[in-house]
Amino acid sequence: MPAQVLVDLDAAVTKAKGAMESATVLINGIAARIQDAVNAALAGGATAAELAPIQAEVDALNADSSALAAAVAANPVPPVAARRP
């Protein structure tokens, strides 16, 4: 049986990873909603130049989401038993 500190650490890391994955989903959802609004505005007659500041924010949200998702994927959490010396 692993030491309690390892069990506690595993739980904390798993919780943090879940929070990061949830944040990625949230960021993607916000970016998609804003992108839909931009597309609707363009369809309604707004110009790309008028919406450029908003599009830049969508692009930034997507970049942040991609970076967060990459960080989560690059740091998988092995099971406690695999981390024991």
ZALUMTOR-727021 format. One line per field, with one value per residue (C-alpha): x, y, z. Coordinates in Angstrom, 3 decimals, m for minus. Each point is the difference from the previous one (the first is absolute). Layout:
c1 c(X, ...)
c2 c(Y, ...)
c3 c(Z, ...)
end
This chain:
c1 c(0.000, 1.446, 0.786, m2.884, 1.960, 0.141, m3.701, m0.706, 2.329, m1.646, m3.425, 1.208, 1.610, m3.083, m2.205, 2.258, 0.035, m3.785, m0.183, 2.365, m2.028, m3.175, 1.659, 0.911, m3.617, m1.203, 2.468, m0.935, m3.689, 0.463, 2.103, m2.596, m2.839, 1.912, 0.957, m3.675, m0.837, 2.748, m1.287, m3.563, 1.182, 1.888, m3.088, m2.008, 2.221, 2.819, 3.432, 3.016, 1.815, m2.739, 0.159, 3.799, 0.425, m2.572, 1.502, 3.396, m1.479, m1.477, 3.391, 1.685, m2.514, 0.566, 3.775, m0.255, m2.277, 2.394, 2.936, m1.898, m1.139, 3.565, 1.329, m2.566, 0.733, 3.769, m0.228, m2.072, m0.550, 1.290, m1.744, 1.397, 1.382, 2.077, 1.630, 1.190, 3.755)
c2 c(0.000, 3.411, 2.558, 2.334, 2.986, m1.628, m0.751, 3.613, 1.328, m2.209, 1.327, 3.606, m0.451, m1.758, 2.803, 2.657, m1.786, m0.192, 3.722, 0.761, m2.150, 1.759, 3.366, m1.052, m0.940, 3.297, 2.087, m1.860, 0.580, 3.718, 0.351, m1.896, 2.198, 3.179, m1.393, m0.734, 3.609, 1.276, m2.189, 1.228, 3.611, m0.563, m1.604, 2.997, 2.486, 0.775, 0.126, m2.074, 3.232, 1.000, m3.398, m0.370, 0.778, m2.629, m2.531, 0.616, m0.930, m3.206, m0.860, 0.670, m2.187, m2.823, 0.308, m0.055, m3.021, m1.829, 0.765, m1.215, m3.175, m0.678, 0.448, m2.425, m2.553, 0.333, m0.787, m3.155, m1.244, m3.570, m2.197, 0.119, m3.539, 1.002, 2.844, m2.093, m0.512)
c3 c(0.000, m0.944, 2.655, 0.806, m1.276, m3.461, 0.081, 1.002, m2.702, m2.619, 0.999, m0.162, m3.419, m1.357, 1.316, m1.544, m3.357, 0.060, 0.717, m2.875, m2.378, 1.145, m0.585, m3.533, m0.714, 1.481, m2.024, m3.188, 0.691, 0.563, m3.140, m2.053, 1.247, m0.802, m3.416, m0.691, 0.885, m2.311, m2.819, 0.573, m0.016, m3.251, m1.513, 1.183, m1.785, 2.417, m1.548, 0.965, 0.860, 2.423, 1.689, m0.047, 3.727, 0.910, m2.402, 1.603, 3.389, m1.456, m1.467, 3.366, 1.851, m2.480, 0.378, 3.803, m0.147, m2.300, 2.291, 3.050, m1.750, m1.161, 3.529, 1.395, m2.727, 0.468, 3.707, 0.411, 3.523, 0.436, 2.580, 3.552, m0.276, m3.049, 1.942, 2.919, 0.186)
end
